[in-house]
């Protein structure tokens, strides 16, 4: 490999490492956000709605940090793309990183992890919102609410499944 | 009165012309004449360095004809003439109307709006893209003079950045530093371009607590939202667009020209799919190549957070450079005889 080629490779690795540090921060923050929203759901279910205020303040702090980290990730991703040939124009990060190369595999894994966390956070948000709407409409969920107390009804004994095969018709 | 015998004009309650004509009038040091008190008040509040003159609608034509030679407006010649025809005839004097665009949207390709410009003699354009649009609509060859604006509104904002920062701190009262999405739908014009009626409810419902949302409806759009969320602001009657774009992280729109303005910042763009258009075959939706088209009626936030913006950076450069000319020729209008 030429000197220029080696320098380019070293720079490519360095950006990957920097990106991994930022992605790792993003994963930690997103996990904390998910945990916070999960706790909000518990508070809504247990009727301790006043305690949610504290969680929302914490969430606000996390969201502010996330904004900065996302900007950092954007800058580094662009730097990564500057190393690519012009025919990579329009490709996504998932398409340009090779899972068989160690340094790229790690970036790719972390990148996909952030995407999964995004899905989970928005799923949790929708659950919290539905719950909150329900409480606004019908009042706090009471502990004697049949929906909260509901549990699986156990049957007596083991259920048997029988299969009756049709009798074979004798050839006439 | 202007030393150049030029003025800019907003006739009637056309608030959406203000952010286009006010910076231009300021740049050229010419007065902006308005015929509505509401517009005068908005212009005075939001545009520093601007000479705003209110004239009562019935006496305005006579005063303009007697004081000016050239009028810059967003009106095509036919509409302009309908306002000044009688006064011009009585005074034996013809005004020069220089048409100024109010945005660089992808509208007008399927409706006859731009053909209405085929009588213009003088026009401002942002850049090359608008020139080819005029050619396509047979509204270019008759032009005697064409003046390139470039991104003059962004320059106006940069010049008055401190003024706007102060105003925004008073207007945008988010108590946090979360990521902010701007949703700027256009209105339901003859091309049914607006996404507002179809999408606004699911957008608000799916707004998560770690995002802020600003909705800036087009002034012609009927927008009634019961705002019950701390992280949602509905911004009506706030004409200057660049100070707002400078503050936000992500843009969501439809066929509004604000998307082209947002290209200035090279940040993520998302779009609701336009009605009655097949994008694969629609070569006129240039802006939509610069971002991600969302599936209708779904929460955009997970998609916005998961989308890698890097692939759009080059196409954003290309489209921006085709829209906004780097060399401005605005002041050549002083030489108009």
Interface residues (C-beta under 8 A of the other chain):
Chain A: X33 X37 X56 X59 X60 X62 X63 X64 X66 X67 X70 X74 X77 X78 X80 X81 X89 X90 X91 X92 X93 X94 X115 X118 X119 X121 X122 X125 X126 X129
Chain B: X175 X176 X177 X178 X179 X205 X206 X208 X209 X210 X211 X249 X299 X301 X302 X305 X306 X308 X309 X310 X311 X313 X314 X315
